[in-house]
Amino acid sequence: MLLLFSKLKNLPVFTQSGVKLGQIIDVEIDLDSQSILRYAIKRGIVSRGVLLIHRSQVVAITDEKMTVEDAMIKKSQTMNIKEAVVQPATGISARE
């Protein structure tokens, strides 16, 4: 499936358990591999917080929504904790 950035931008983002996290406002692209590394998610109208979702946390993307893993670490996972949880963005400039 192909999805244009114009369709990806403002796409709502939900956890697997159905909690709405916000909407996609930007992406970080790895220039070497030309692939999306992380998604910048705006938390809401009132909140100015931005979350960075690593591509490994994405469960599914459709033309209606993005679904990501719940923010919990499973005992069997051995990945870095910073990559395993949804974390606030630092040092990102996301403009609409």
C-alpha positions as CSV (number, residue, x, y, z in Angstrom):
1,M,0.0,0.0,0.0
2,L,1.2,3.5,-0.9
3,L,0.3,6.5,1.1
4,L,1.2,10.1,0.2
5,F,2.6,12.4,2.9
6,S,-0.4,14.7,2.4
7,K,-2.6,11.8,3.5
8,L,-0.2,10.7,6.3
9,K,-0.1,14.2,7.8
10,N,-2.9,14.7,10.4
11,L,-3.7,11.0,10.4
12,P,-5.0,10.0,13.9
13,V,-2.8,7.8,16.0
14,F,-4.2,5.2,18.5
15,T,-2.6,2.6,20.8
16,Q,-3.6,-1.0,20.4
17,S,-5.9,-0.6,23.4
18,G,-7.7,2.2,21.7
19,V,-6.3,5.3,23.4
20,K,-5.9,8.2,21.0
21,L,-2.4,9.7,21.2
22,G,-2.9,12.6,18.7
23,Q,-2.2,13.0,15.0
24,I,0.9,12.8,12.8
25,I,2.4,16.2,12.1
26,D,5.8,15.3,10.8
27,V,8.3,12.5,10.1
28,E,12.0,12.0,10.5
29,I,13.6,10.4,7.5
30,D,16.9,8.5,7.5
31,L,18.6,10.0,4.4
32,D,21.0,7.0,4.0
33,S,18.2,4.4,3.7
34,Q,15.5,6.9,2.5
35,S,13.1,5.5,5.1
36,I,11.0,6.9,7.9
37,L,12.7,6.6,11.3
38,R,10.2,8.2,13.6
39,Y,6.8,9.9,13.5
40,A,6.1,13.2,15.3
41,I,2.7,13.1,16.9
42,K,0.9,16.2,18.2
43,R,-0.9,15.3,21.4
44,G,-3.9,17.6,21.1
45,I,-5.3,21.0,20.5
46,V,-4.7,22.3,24.0
47,S,-1.4,20.4,24.7
48,R,1.7,21.6,23.0
49,G,3.4,18.3,23.6
50,V,4.9,16.2,20.8
51,L,5.6,12.5,20.9
52,L,8.2,10.7,18.8
53,I,7.1,7.2,17.7
54,H,9.8,4.9,16.4
55,R,8.9,2.9,13.3
56,S,9.4,-0.3,15.3
57,Q,6.5,0.7,17.5
58,V,4.0,1.0,14.6
59,V,1.6,-1.9,14.4
60,A,-0.4,-0.8,11.4
61,I,-1.1,2.2,9.2
62,T,-4.2,2.5,7.1
63,D,-5.7,5.5,5.3
64,E,-7.9,6.0,8.4
65,K,-5.4,5.7,11.3
66,M,-2.1,4.6,12.6
67,T,-2.0,2.0,15.4
68,V,1.0,1.8,17.7
69,E,2.1,-0.5,20.5
70,D,0.8,0.3,24.0
71,A,3.4,2.1,26.1
72,M,4.6,-0.9,28.1
73,I,7.7,-3.0,28.1
74,K,7.2,-6.7,27.9
75,K,9.6,-8.9,30.0
76,S,10.7,-10.8,26.9
77,Q,11.9,-7.6,25.1
78,T,15.6,-6.8,25.1
79,M,15.5,-3.5,23.2
80,N,16.6,-0.3,24.7
81,I,14.0,1.2,27.0
82,K,14.1,4.6,25.3
83,E,13.1,2.9,22.0
84,A,10.5,0.7,23.7
85,V,8.2,3.4,25.1
86,V,6.5,6.4,23.5
87,Q,8.5,9.3,24.7
88,P,8.2,13.1,24.5
89,A,10.0,14.7,21.6
90,T,13.2,16.7,22.3
91,G,14.9,18.9,19.8
92,I,12.3,18.5,17.0
93,S,10.8,21.4,15.1
94,A,7.4,20.4,13.7
95,R,5.7,23.1,11.8
96,E,2.3,22.7,10.1
